[in-house]
Amino acid sequence: MAAVLRFVNRTCFGSRMGLQCLSLSRPVAVAKLVQDGASAGKTLPERVKIVEVGPRDGLQNEKTVVPSEVKIHLIDMLSEAGLSVIEATSFVSPKWVPQMADQVEVMMGIHRRPGVSYPVLTPNLKGFLAAVNAGAAEVAIFGAASELFSKKNINCSVDESLQRFEVVTKAAKEAGVPVRGYVSCVLGCPYEGKVSPDKVAQVAKRLYSMGCYEISLGDTIGVGTPGGMTEMLQAVSREVPVNALAVHCHDTYGQALANILIALQMGISVVDSSVAGLGGCPYAQGASGNVATEDVVYMLHGLGIQTGVDLPKLMDAGAFICCSLNKKTSSKVAQATCKL
Amino acid sequence: SWVKIVEVGPRDGLQNEKTLVPTEVKIHLIDMLSEAGLPVIEATSFVSPEWVPQMADQVEVMKGINRRPGVSYPVLTPNLKGFQAAVKAGAAEVAIFGAASELFSKKNINCSVDESLQRFEEVTKAAKEAGVRVRGYVSCVLGCPYEGQVSPDKVAQVAKRLYSMGCYEISLGDTIGVGTPGGMAELLEAVSREVPVDALAVHCHDTYGQALANILIALQMGISVVDSSVAGLGGCPYAQGASGNVATEDVVYMLHGLGIQTGVDLPKLMDAGAFICRSLNRKTSSKVAQATCKL
C-alpha cells in the first residue's frame, strides 16, 4: 500500500516541481496533440471492435460472487446486444480466483451466438487444456510490462511468464485456437511507478511473435493520460502492426474515454470495456476500474463509428448484472438514461 | 502550453445541488479554491433569490471572500438590475447567459433568444461604461433537452452576438452533456469562423461520461479555456440523479498529465473538494478524488 501511495504521490500530486518536470518532458506530446487537432475526426476508424470483458475481468474484480446461472444469463444478454467478443471466464486455478471456479459450467451453459467469440483466460498449459476440453475456441494470456507487477501477480519474472506462455501458444497453434495477448501496466505500475514505453513494446512484440493475433494494452491502474497513451502507442506500433493492437483502459482517474479517443486517432480500432463498468481497482480500494461499455459505445456511435452493438440491449444487460450484484452501475450513460 | 480553468463550483455547482449550504461554507470554499491556484472562480449569482434561493446570500458572499490578487471572481447577472447590484456588492467581472435553443430560452428565462440578447446588450453597455468585464455563456451547444439537436450555425450566431456586444470570452456549454467529440469538433469549426478561438471556452457536462474526451478534442482545436466544477458539483436538472459539471480535479489531472500548465495545486484543490462534499454530505463526483482518497 505504501508503494502505491508513493506512486500516486509522484504522479498525481503535481507539486510545482512535478508540474515543471512534466511540462519539460512532454512538449512533444502537446505539440502533437495540437497537430492531431488539424486532422481531428478525419482519421478515425469506420468500425471499432469492442471486446467485452465484464463477465471475466469485471466479475473477477467484484466483491460479490454471482451464481453460474447469472453469469450465463449475462453472457447471453451480451451476445444479444451485438457484442462480437465476450470474455467468458478464466481457467486460472479456482484456488487463486474462486469467482471463476464455475468455469466449465459457464462454458457449457452459454448460448454461443454465431460469429461471436468467447475467449477465456489461460495462464498455462494445464489451463489451456482444460479450456479446450470445456469447449473454448479462443484463449487469452497475460503478460506485464513491469517486473515487480509480474512478480507480485503471478510470482515470476516477465521473461519466465513469456516462456510459460510460449508453451500455450504452441499448443494453441496445433489445436487451431487463436490466442489474444494482454500486456498489463502499460501506462504505470502500482509498484514500479513509471513504465517505459519501450518495455511495453518489447513485451508486446514477444507476444505477437509467439503467435498472439492481437495484443491488448492495459492501463491497469488507470493513471494514464492522452500524452502518455500517444507515446506508448508510438513505441508499440513500431514493433506490432497497429491493426493487431487494442487498448484496455481503466477509468480509475476518469481518463479512459480521453485515452481511447487518442488511441482511435492513432489508428487503434479495438477497444476493451466492461458492461456497467464492472470490476473495481484492486489497488485503490473503492475506486473504479474498467471503463463502462455503455459509455464507450455512446462515444463511438456519436462519432459515427460502427460497433454492431445495440445500446438499449447493452444497458439491459448492465441493469441485470447490477441488480444481481446489488450495486449501482458505474456507467454514466446508464445513470443518465435510467433517471429520465 | 497553458490552459485557464474557470472554476464554476461555488455558483453553477452549488446552485444545482439539492442541499443548501450556509454562507460561511461558500466563502470558505471560495477561499480554498483561491488558495488552490485557480485564476477564475465564479462566486455567486445576482439572479433574483425568488428564482434561485441558493444564491440569496450573494452580497454577503461577495463581501466575505478573501480576494487573492490576480484572481477573478465573476458573478452572474441576468439583467441591468442584477448588474447594478453586483457592481455595488463589489463585482469586477460579470457573466451573461444566452442559449442556442429557442425552446430552452423560453423555458429557462421566459423569452426568446433574441429578446434575451437585447436584454444583455443593456448589461454589456453598462459594463463597458463601468469598466467591468463581461463573459458570455451559450447553453445547449451540443443538444437541448427540449429541442433535441442544435445547429452549430445557430450556436455560432449567438456566440457572435455576445462577442460583438462586448463579451471578452464566450463559454460554450454542453448543458445536458450529450455531446461527443465529433459534434464538438463540428461545433468549434462553426463557432471559430465567427469568434476568434482564443476568445472561446468549453463548458462540458459529464452526464454521459463524455466530458474529458470532448475537452481533449477542444484542446486539439486550439481551445485553451475550460470550465469545470470542484468535485463535479452540480447535478443535471434534466435527468434526476445524473451528474452534471465535469470535475475540476479530473480535468486538472488530464491537463497536467499532458504537460499543460494550469497554475492549480491539485492536492489543495482536492482539499477544497473534500471540504465541500463534507458540508453537502455527499460523495465527490471526481474520479481522481475517489481514487486518491481510498488509498
Contacts between the chains, C-beta under 8 A, distances in Angstrom:
chain1	res1	chain2	res2	distance
A	1	B	295	7.0
A	4	B	295	6.0
A	5	B	295	5.4
A	8	B	291	7.8
A	8	B	292	6.2
A	8	B	295	6.1
A	12	B	253	6.6
A	12	B	266	6.8
A	12	B	288	6.9
A	12	B	292	6.4
A	13	B	266	6.2
A	13	B	267	5.1
A	14	B	252	7.8
A	14	B	256	4.7
A	14	B	265	7.6
A	14	B	266	4.9
A	15	B	265	8.0
A	16	B	265	7.8
A	19	B	256	6.0
A	19	B	261	6.4
A	22	B	256	6.0
A	22	B	257	7.4
A	22	B	259	5.1
A	23	B	1	7.4
A	23	B	259	4.6
A	23	B	260	7.4
A	23	B	261	5.8
A	24	B	259	7.9
A	25	B	259	6.9
A	26	B	258	6.6
A	26	B	259	2.9
A	27	B	1	7.5
A	27	B	259	6.4
A	29	B	258	6.5
A	29	B	259	6.1
A	30	B	1	4.8
A	30	B	258	5.9
A	30	B	259	5.3
A	30	B	260	6.3
A	33	B	216	8.0
A	33	B	219	6.5
A	33	B	220	5.7
A	33	B	258	6.6
A	34	B	219	7.6
A	34	B	220	6.1
A	34	B	222	7.0
A	36	B	220	5.6
A	37	B	217	7.5
A	37	B	219	7.5
A	37	B	220	2.9
A	37	B	221	4.9
A	37	B	222	6.8
A	40	B	181	7.7
A	40	B	185	5.3
A	40	B	217	5.7
A	40	B	220	4.9
A	40	B	221	6.3
A	41	B	181	7.2
A	41	B	182	5.5
A	41	B	185	4.6
A	41	B	186	7.9
A	41	B	217	7.6
A	222	B	291	7.3
A	224	B	257	7.5
A	225	B	253	7.1
A	225	B	254	5.3
A	225	B	256	7.9
A	225	B	257	2.7
A	225	B	258	5.8
A	226	B	216	5.9
A	226	B	254	7.1
A	226	B	257	7.5
A	226	B	258	6.1
A	227	B	257	6.1
A	227	B	258	4.5
A	227	B	259	6.1
A	228	B	257	6.5
A	251	B	287	6.6
A	252	B	287	6.6
A	252	B	291	4.8
A	253	B	250	6.9
A	253	B	253	5.6
A	253	B	287	5.5
A	253	B	288	5.1
A	253	B	291	5.5
A	254	B	212	6.2
A	254	B	247	7.2
A	254	B	250	4.0
A	254	B	253	7.3
A	254	B	254	7.8
A	254	B	286	7.3
A	254	B	287	3.4
A	254	B	288	6.4
A	255	B	212	6.6
A	255	B	250	7.7
A	255	B	253	7.1
A	255	B	254	5.9
A	255	B	257	7.4
A	257	B	209	6.2
A	257	B	210	6.6
A	257	B	212	6.1
A	257	B	213	4.2
A	258	B	212	4.3
A	258	B	213	5.0
A	258	B	215	7.6
A	258	B	216	4.6
A	258	B	254	6.0
A	260	B	213	7.6
A	261	B	181	5.9
A	261	B	213	4.7
A	261	B	216	6.0
A	261	B	217	7.0
A	262	B	216	7.0
A	281	B	291	7.2
A	284	B	291	4.9
A	284	B	292	7.8
A	284	B	294	5.3
A	284	B	295	5.7
A	285	B	294	4.6
A	285	B	295	7.5
A	286	B	290	6.8
A	286	B	294	4.1
A	287	B	287	7.5
A	287	B	290	5.3
A	287	B	291	4.1
A	287	B	294	5.4
A	288	B	287	6.4
A	288	B	290	6.9
A	288	B	291	7.7
A	292	B	209	7.2
A	295	B	208	6.9
A	295	B	209	4.0
A	295	B	210	7.7
A	298	B	180	7.1
A	298	B	208	5.6
A	298	B	209	7.3
A	298	B	210	7.1
A	299	B	180	5.2
A	299	B	181	7.1
A	299	B	209	7.8
A	299	B	210	6.0
A	299	B	213	6.0
A	301	B	180	7.9
A	302	B	179	7.5
A	302	B	180	2.7
A	302	B	181	7.5
A	302	B	182	6.2
A	302	B	183	6.5
A	302	B	210	7.4
A	303	B	180	5.7
A	303	B	181	6.1
A	303	B	182	4.4
A	304	B	182	6.1
A	331	B	209	7.3
A	332	B	206	6.5
A	332	B	207	6.6
A	332	B	208	5.5
A	332	B	209	3.4
A	332	B	242	7.6
A	332	B	243	6.4
A	333	B	208	5.0
A	333	B	209	6.3
A	335	B	241	6.8
A	335	B	242	5.3
A	335	B	243	6.9
A	336	B	177	7.3
A	336	B	207	4.8
A	336	B	208	5.5
A	336	B	236	7.2
A	336	B	239	4.9
A	336	B	242	4.1
A	336	B	243	7.7
A	337	B	239	7.8
A	338	B	241	7.9
A	339	B	239	5.0
A	339	B	240	4.5
A	339	B	241	4.3
A	339	B	242	5.3
A	340	B	238	7.9
A	340	B	239	5.2
A	340	B	240	7.8
